[in-house]
Amino acid sequence: MSEKKRHHLVRGMLAGAGAGLAASWAMNVFMAGPGAQLHEALETEEEQRYEREQERQRQERGEPKIDATMKAADALTAAATGGQHLSMEGKQKGGPIVHYGFGALVGALYGGLAEYSSTVRMGLGTGFGTMLFAGADLVAVPALHLSPPLKEFPAKSLASPFTAHLVYGAATEILRRALRAAI
């Protein structure tokens, strides 16, 4: 079989989408376990006290914790419905949909590109994870006002999310290879 026949954009994108979806789950597992431990290990006692105090005050005010994916779900809903916003329950359901949907979408783009470029696959997907972290977390999320500006975060607080994106990238590439071999 010639090299040209081996490349298939749609199959690559399907494999990438499935891999990106599963890698989004792996990223969540990482953030809940080792990622949380990494975050705590890098924080000073003063920073930990500050975070606990902020959380206590938020709870006293009865404000729920809203992350960037929940804000994105609300913004997408408002744009699609002409201004109708999600309830808190809707945001809690919509956040994971945004997270997994985005993971599958960028996985599909990665899978399509990986069909034709070995450069895209460099570092067993960690280059992809790095680029995704830079583009999404460092640029797009703050620019879209889904999180505070980067200047409000100490640099070391980015270690855990960056590592989570490395996990996402590597998991996407490993799973993409397996899925692509099957289809």
N, C-alpha and C positions, 0 to 999 in steps of 0.2 A: 504494500500500500504506500503510495507516495505521501510525502510530508503535507502537501497541499490538501489532500483528502482527509487527513487526520484532523485538521482544524475545522471546528464547527461552532459558529458564533452562538446559535440558540442553545445547543447542548452545553456549551461552556457557561452561558448565562444561567441556565437551569441548575447546573451543578453549583455554580457560585451562589445562587439564591438560596438553595437548600443548605449549603455550607454556612453562609452568612447568618441564616436563621438559627442554626444549631450553635454557631459560634457566639451569637448574642446571648444565648442561654449560658454558655461557658463563661462568658464575661461577667454575667450576673453572679454566677456561683463564685467566681474569683473575688468579686467585689464584696460579697457577703462574708467570705472567709479570709483567705490570705491577704486580699486587698485591704480589708478593714484592719487587719493586724499590722500591715505595713504602714497604714495611715497613723495608727496609734503609736507605733514605734518611733515615727519621725516627729511626732508632736511633742512639744515641751509640756511640762506640767501646767504652765500658765495658759498655753493654748487649749489644753484639754479642759481646764476650769472655765475658760471663756466660752468654749463650745457648749459645755454643760449648762452654763448660765443662760446663754442665748436660747437653748432648747427649753429650759425651764420657763423663761419669760414668754416664749412663743406659746407654750402649752397653757400658761396662766391666762393669756389673752384669748385662748380658745382658737388660735390660728393653726390650721393643719400645715404640715410640712409639704411644700409643693416643689417638685424638682423640675428640671428643664424639659423632660419628656412630657410631663403633665401640662406645663405651660404651652408646649408645642401643640399638644392635642387640643387644648382650648383655643389656641390661635387658629389652627386649621379648621376647627368646627365653626368658629366665628366667621372666618372668611367664606366658608362654604354655605353658611346659612344666612348671610347678611347681617351678622352681628349677634346671633344667639350664642351665649357662652354655656359651657358645661357646668353642671353642679359639681360639688366636691367628689361625689361618687363617680360621676362621669369622668372627671380628671384622673381618678384613681384607676379606672378601667382603661382610659385612653392612653395614659402614659406608657404602659407596657406595649400597647398596640403600636405606638409611635416607635418605641425602642426596637421591637422585633421587626416591624415593617422597614425601618431605616436599615437595620442590619441585613435584612434580606435584599433590599434594593442595592446597597453598596456592594454586597456580596455578588449580586448578579453583574454589576458593572465590572467588578474585579474578575469574575469568572470569564466574562467576554474578552477582556483585555489579556488575561492569562493565556487564553487560547493562542494568541499570536505573539506574545512578548515574554521572553524569559526574564527580562529586566523587571517586569511587574512582579514576578514571583520571588524576587531576591530576598535572601534572608529567611526563607521558609515562611513568607507572608508577613514577617515582622516589619519590612519596609512599608508594606500596605498599611499595617496597623499604625505605624508612626505617622504616615501621611494622613490617615484618617483622624488621628488624635490632633494633629496640627490644624488640619482644615476644619474639622467639626468643633472640637472642644476649645481650641485656642482662638479660632477666628469666628466661625459662624455662630456658635451659641452665644458668645458675648455680643456680637454685632446685632443679633436678632433680639437682644435684651431678654434672653431666656436664662441668663445667669448674670451675676455682677461682673463688672470689668475685671480683667486679669490682674490689674494693679492692686486689687483688693485681696488677692490671695498670696500667701507666701509661696515661693517657688517650690519648696519641698512638699507642699500640699498637692502638687500635680503628679508626684511620683506614683501614687496608687492608680489614678485614672490612666496615666501613661502606660503603666504596666498592664492594666486591664486591656488596653488597646493592642498591646503586643500579644496578649493571650488571644484576643479576638482575631488578629491577623494570622497568627500561627494556626489556630484552630480552623479558620476559614480555608487556608491553603491545604492543610492536611485532609480535611473533609472534602474539599473541592476535588482533590486528586482521586480520592476513593470514589466519589460520586461520578466523576468524569470517566473513570475506568469502567464503570458499570453501564454508562449510557452511550 
